[in-house]
Amino acid sequence: MSVTHEPEAVPPGSRPSSLDDRRFIGHPGGLAWMFQVEFWERFSYYGMRAILLYFIVDTIANGGLGIAQNTGEAILATYGAAVYLLAIPGGYVADRILGPWHCVFWGGIVIMAGHICLAVPATATAWVGICLVAVGTGFIKPNLSTMVGALYDRDDPRRDAGFQIFYMSINIGAFLSPLLVAWLKNTWGYHAGFAAAAVGMALALVAFVGGRRTLKGIGAQVPNPMNAAEKKRLGIYLVGILIGAYVLFLIFNLIEGNAPAAIIDTVSAISIGSAVAYFLIMFRSPKVNDVERSHLWAYIPLWMGGALFFMIFEQAAGKMATFADKNTDLTVGSFMIPPEWYQSINPAAIVLLAPLLGWYFTRRAGRFPQTAMKFSLAVFLVGLSALLMGWGFQTWPGGSALAPFWFLGAVFVLQTVAELFISPVGLSATTMLAPRAFASQAMALWLLTSAAGQGVAALLIKAMSDFTDATYYYALGGITLVVAVVLLLLVPWTQNKMADIEDMRREAADAARTLRADRSRKRS
């Protein structure tokens, strides 16, 4: 890569206060470019995901892979877990070797190559493409969010609202891509849809390189570079990890008796085990001080709530996609709704609601509802949505008993409200509570909530293959609602562990409110 593409590294202490930069609708100018990058990257990812389950379970004659429905749903959940599991090496490489900027750039190249492979009508290249997209996404996801967090000082009250805006870019891309990809798939087949995802990723790379100067060096530095001894040990660790994963696969293969089930078990076990290991490493690290350890304790219940949330929420392209295709009446008058279009309901609702909640969170910064309460509410709402899905599968089992087209849309909207209370808030909380030496890796730990959640979902789909989909959702919903109550009871303890940060944000928010009031009086 040409050196002219590299952002100039600027020491953090030499940058002016983030509050002085209001070039993008009152936010730092770099957010505008991060908005574009995330838009196109998510356009490519969600466009591919909208048709992936249908591609996996469709017959070979129709251009699919011909895999059984329940197995396909478990594979999709495992794939989702793998995507976020690979955020671990992505965060590690950014923190220790390349820095966030270069990780995002090369991750984008790998993703684009994966979509090109999926666009080729061959089974072998399809699986290669799926793997490449997973690897590339692991290098992008933790680092883009970390770079957005670095645009704001820790006491900047605009942080949550900034992440709401950034999160909205994800959903604009996620809204448009299923609409376009569904049309391409229905007109020219699955591989035309995958080709559109490749174009989207190419545009993301163009925006990322084009906006490098607005970042003012953010992402160019390696936060915690390796010393010579650590570099020598890295190869040994990599070999050890690969051997350990293979041994784990062999053990599960011996237990299960077939490779696909063993892969599901292996990915799920690594996802959960990695999260536990990350917490232990950060708690024991000499680079983490006592205050940062207190923040980590506060982060544990938030992380667990996030994992349960995504266990249900990420069924959108799995069980909920099945409900759209097989259990929903898709006719509205003379129009037939493509089932892929249901994937656009959640991002459309976020585009409408995110600005309102972003404004509300900014006005209420440092006051109720505080971070831990937002998590509790989100987990409760997503648990309620699981119970509704269970009732939906029970009431409309398919065949002649089809749900009205609006039912699944209503469930998506309910999940959207829950998501707005946890996803952007979780990203923001992670950047605040993360130890400085583990900035990008802590963001990978947040993404592991999705990996662990989807890993557990894959295990449950496999284990409950003899049960109905209604029973599956009733089980998930019941467990989640119980945990939501526990999280609610833990709110005072959690807030106490992060009281210094909340106090700092409250003081900054109060100062901002006072400044706005003074300006208003002067204008009047």
N, C-alpha and C positions, 0 to 999 in steps of 0.2 A: 504493500500500500504506500502510495506517495506520501511524503512527509507533509505536503500541503493539505492533506486531509486530516491531519492530527490536530486536535484542539490544543491551544497553548495552556500548559499547566500553570495555574496561579495558586499560590499558597492560600488556604482558606482565610487566614488572619489578615491578608492584605486586601481582601474584597470589602467594599463598603457594606453598610447594613442593608439587608434585603428589603427593609421598609422603604428605602429610597428608590427602589426600582418598581415602577407601576406602569410600565409601557404596554402591557397586555391586559386590557379591561381591569386595571387596578392591581395587576399581578406582575411578577417579573417577566421580562421579555422572553426569556428562554422557555417559559411555559407554552408559548404559542407554537414553537417548533416541536417540543415534546408532544403536544396535542396532535400535530400532524403525523409524527412518527407512529404514535400509538394507534391512531385511527387506521392507517393503512396496514399495520402489522396485525391488528385485530380483525380487519376486513378479511385478510387472507386466512387467518386461523378459524374464525367463526363461519366463513363461507365453506371451508373444507369440512368443518365439524357438522354443519347442517345436513350434509348428505352422507356422512361417513357411516352411520349405522345402517341406513338403507343400502348403501354400497356393500357393506359387509354381509348383510343377510339376503340380499337379492340373489336371484338365480344367476348362474354363470351365463346362461343364454341371454339374459338381460344386461350383461356387463358387470354383474356383481361377483362376490366371492363365494356365494352359496353356503354360508355358515348358518346353523340353526339360530332361531330368534333369541332364546335365553343365553346361549353361548355368546352370541354377538353383543348382547347388552353387557355381559360380564367383560368381554374383551374391550368394549368401548370405555367402561369404567376403569379398567386396568390401564388402558392407553392414557386416559385423563390423569390417572395417578402418576404414570411414568413421566408425563409432560412436566408436572410440577415437582416430581422427585428430582429430575435433572436440573432443577434450579440450584441444587446443592453444589455441583461442580461449577455451575455458572457463577454463583456468588463467591465461591472459593477462588476461582481463577481471577475474578475481578478484584478481590481484596488482596490477593497475594502475588499475582503474576502480571496481568495485562492492564488492570484498571477497568472501570465500568464502560467507558466510551468504546474501547476496542472490543470488549466482549459483546456489546450490542451490535457493533458493525459486523463482526464475523458470524455471530449467531444469525443475523439476517441473511447472510449469504447461504448458510446451511439450510435455513428454512426455505428459501427460494428454490434451492436445488431439490429439496424434498417434494415441493409442490410440482415441480417439473417431472419428477419421477412418477408421481401419482397421475399426471396427465397422460402418461404413456399407457396404452391399453394392454398391460401384461400383469399377471398376478405377482410375479417376483418383484418387479419394480414398484408395485403398489406397497408391498410390505417394507421395502427399502425406503420409499418416500415417507411412510408413516413414521418410521424410526428417525429419519433425518429431521422431520418437523418437530418431533419430540425433543431431540438434542438441541436444535437451534433455539426453540422456545425457552428451554432451560437456561440458555445464556442471555436471553433478552429480558425475561420477566423480572428477575430480582434487580437488575441493574437500571432499567429505565425508571422504575419507581424510586430507587435510591437517588438517582440524579434529580428527579423532581423534588424529593425531600430536601436535597442540598440547595435548591433555589431559595429556601426559606431559612432564616435563623430560627433557633429553637423557641424564642419568645415571640415569634411573628404570629399574630392572631389569625392571619389569612391562610395558615397552613391547611386546615381542614377544608376550607372552601377551595383552595388550590387543588387539592386532591379530588374534590368533587368535580371540578372542571376537567381535570385530567381523566377522571373516571368516565366523564361524559363522552370524551373522545373515543374511548373503548366502545361505548354503546352506540354511537353514531355508526361506526364501522360495522359493529355486530348487527345493527338493524338493517343496513343496506345490503350486506353480503348475502344473507339467505334469500332475499328477494331476487337478486340477480343470478345467484348460483342455481337456485331452483329452476329458473327459466332456462338457463343454459343446459342443465341436466335433462329437463323434460324435452328440450328441443334437439340437442345433439348428444346427450348421454353424460354419464358421470365424469368422464375425463375432461370434457369441456368445462365443467364446473371447477375441477381441480386446476385447470389452466388459468382461470380467472384469479384464483388464489395466488398463483405465482406472480401474476402482474401486480397484484396488490402489494406483495412483499417487495417487489422491485421499487415501487413508488415510495414505500417506507424508507428504503435505503437512500433514495434521492433526497428526501426531506431531512433525514438524519445527518447526512454529510453537508447539505446546504445550510443547515442552521447551526453549525458547530460554533460559530463566533459568538452567538447570543448566549452561550452557556458560560462564557468568561472563565474557561478552564475547568469547569465542573466535570468530573469524570475522567480527567486526563491523568491524574495522579493515582498511583497504587497505594491504597490506604495503609496496608500492613505488609510491606514487601518482604519476601523471603530472604534469609541470609544464605550464605554458601552451603552451610551444613544442611539446612532445610531443603534446598534444591536437590542435594544428593539423595536425601531420603525420600523425596517425592515419588521417584520411580518405583522404589520398593513398596511404598504404600499403595500405589496404583495396582501393582501386580497382586498384592495381598487382597485388595478390595475385589478385584475381578475373580480371583480364586475363591474367595469367601462367597461371592454371589453364585458362582457355579456350583459350589458344594451345597449351598442352600437349595438351589434348583434340583440337584440330584436327590437330596433328602425328600423334598416335596414330591418329586416325580416317583420315588419309591412308594411314598404313602398314597398318592392319588392314582397312580397307574397310568397317567397320560400327561403329555407335555403341556398342552394348553392350560390345564388346571394347575399344573406345577408353576407355570409362568405367572398366573394370577396370584397364587400364594406367595411366590417369591417377591414380586413387586410390592404386594401389600405389606409383607413382613419388613421389607427394607424401608418402605415409606414410614411406617410407625417407628421402627427401630432408629431410623435416622433422626427423627425429631427428638426422641429421648436422648440420643447421643449428643445432639447439638446443645440441648439444655445443660447436660452434664459438663460438656467442654467449656461452655461460657461461664458456668458457675465456678468451675475450678481454675479458670485461667488467671494467672497473675496480672494480666493486663486489664482485668475487670475489677473496679474498686467496689467498696461497700455500698455506696449509693446506687451504682449500676446493678448490683446484685438485688437490691431492694426492688428496683424496677423490673428485674427478671421475674421475681416472685409475683409481682402484679400481673406480669404478662402470661403466666401459666394458665389461669382460668380463662383469660381472654382467648388464648390459643386453643384450648379444649373446646370452648364454645364455637370457635371458628371451624374446627374440624367437623363437629356435628352439623353445623350449618351447611357446609359444602357437601357432606354426605348425602343430603337431600337435594340441595339446590342444583348440583351438577348432574342430576338425573334428567335435566332438560333435554339433552341430546340422546338419552337412553330410554328409560321407561316412559318418560313423557312423550318422546318422539313416537314410541310404539303406540301410546294412547291416541295420539293425533292421527296416526295412519290406520289403526285397526278398530278403535273404539269411539271415534268421533264422526258425526254426520258433517261432512265437509261441504255440503251443498247449501248455498244461500241464494234462493231463487234459482236462476239458471246458471249461476257462477259456481265453479268448483274450486275450493280453496286448496292450493298445494300444501301438504302437511308440513313441508319445510318452513312455511311462512310463520308457523307458530313460534319458531325460534327468534323471530323479530319482535314479538310482543314485549318481552322483558327489556331489551335495549330501548325500544320506543318509549316505554313507560319511564325509564330512567332519564332519557333525554328531556322528558316533560317535567319530571319531579325533581331531578338533581339540582337545578338552579334554585328552586324554592327551599329545599333542605339545606343547600350550601349557604344561602342567605341566612336561614334560621340558625344554623350551627355557628356562623360567624357572630350573629347578634347575641347568641347565648354562650359564647366561648367562656369556659371556666365556670359555668353555672349549669343547673339541671337542664336536660339530662346529660350527665357526665359520661365518660367513656365506658365504664363498666356497665352502666345502666343501658346504654345503647346496645351493647352486646347481648344482654339478657333479653331485651325486647326482640332483637333479631332472631335469636334462637327460639323464642316462644312462637313467633309468627311463622317461621319455617316449619316448626313441628306441627302447627295447625294446618299448614298447607299439605303436609304428608297425610294427615288424617282425611282431608278432603279428597286427595288422590285415591286413598284406599276406598272411600265411599264411592268415588266415581267408577273405579274398576268393578266394585261390587254391584252397583246399580246398572251400569251399562257394560256388560261383559263382551260386547261385540256382536257380530252377526246382524240380526235384526234389531238388537237393542243397542242403539248408538247414542252417545251423549250429544246434546245440542252444541253447536260450534262455539258458543260463548263460554261454556263451562271451563274448558282447559285455559282459555284466555284469562278468565277470572283468577284461576290458580296462579298463573304467571304474574299477574298484577300484584297479588298478595305477596308472592315471593320477592317481587321487585321492591316493595316497601321494606321488607325485611333486609334485603340486600343493601339498601341505602343506609341502613343503620349499622351495618357491619363491614362491608367491603372497603369503601373509602376511609372509614374511621379506623379500620384495622391497619390499612397501609400507613396512615398518619401516625397511629399509636406505635407501630413498629419502628418507624424512623425516630420517634421520640424516646422510646424505652430501650432501644438497642444500645449495647456498649459500643463506644466509639471504635474499638479495634475490630468489631464484628459487624460493621455497618451493612455491607451487601449480603453477608452470610445471614444476618438476622432477617433481612428481607426474604431470603430463601427459606428461612424457618417459617415465616408467615405463609409463604406459598405452599409449604408442607402441610398446612391445614387442609388444603384442597387435595394434596396427594394422599394424606392419611384418610381423609373422609371418603374419597373415591375408592381407595384401597379396601376400606371396610365395606363399602357398598358392593364392590365386586365380589368380596367373600360372601356377603349375605345373598347376593343374586345367585351365586353358585350353590351355596348351602341350602337355599330355599327354593330350588328348582322344582320341587314337588308340590310347593304351595302356590296359591293363587297370588296374582299381583296385588290384590286387595289386602291379603294377609301380610305381604311384604311391607306395604306402606303403613298399615296399622302398627306393625312392630316398630318401624323407624319413627313414626310420629309419637308413639307412647314413650319411647326411650328419650327422645329429644325434649319433650315437654317436662319430663322429670328433671333433666339436667338444667333446663331453663329456670326452674324454681330454685335449684341449688345455686346457680349463678346469681340469681337475684338476692339470695341470702348472703352471698359472699361480697356483694357490692361495697359495703362499708370497709371491709378488710382490704379489698383490692384498691380502692381509692386512697386508703391510708398509705399503702406501699408506694404510690406514685404521687403523693400529696405535693411534693416539691415542684413537680412539673405542672400539675394542675394549678397550683398557686401562682407560678410564673406566668402561665397562660391567662389566668384570671386578672392578674395585675396588668398585663399587656392589653387585654381586652377592655378593661376598665379605662385605661389611659386612652385607648382608641375611641371609646365611646365619649369620653370627656372632650377629646379633640373635635369630634364631629359635632357635639353640642355647642362648643365654643364657635365653630365655624358657622353653624346654623344661626346662632344669635347675632353674629357680626353681619351676616347677609340680611337678616331681618331689621 
